[in-house]
């Protein structure tokens, strides 16, 4: 009987030890699986990292003749009362807009961009007070002119009809996307050519492109003025001779290559 109990205790002890060992193994397995999953999750969405790369920049330039002109015209009127100033300002601006339309500028290319009314003050130094002596009304419109040969005529007519503010004349390209695409192609080719030369000098082989970025300086206007005197506006008989010149679109890119 004693021998049987002894053997039974040994079996229970061995079973308990085996179960403990199994639990320890399972715990270690779970820990390793968890660490592996965390590492895998950390790399989701990331490009494979390469130990050896070179970074090369390239530039592409495209020149073109502008096809539109942007002009801001303004009329400022002063009078004793708000109504008088408004009436004068409205008549002058309406006459300007009508004349501009007669010269071929359509409604969608004419936009009112500013309308202000503010009082004029006179300062009494003796009493130390300010008094309203009148009112100023200002209104401006922005034009998109598609027929560039009419820019001078429009500016001349505007001065003749009472325009006394010109915010600027800017020649630009209405849809520059195709120029940007061409400039980008040139920039990428420039970067690839540089990379090939550098790889040859270093005695390495180029792999795939692992990173790409670009930036542009925008378009550079060849002509931009902002004063009445610059255009010769003032109601004279001679219309200003406005030259559109050319524009240059510049794209810069950066390529990162693997090297082997």
Beta strands, then each sheet from edge to edge (+ up, - down):
strand 1: 53-64
strand 2: 68-79
strand 3: 110-124
strand 4: 129-145
strand 5: 165-172
strand 6: 206-220
strand 7: 224-225
strand 8: 247-259
sheet 1: 1+ 8- 6+
sheet 2: 3+ 4- 2+ 5- 7+
end
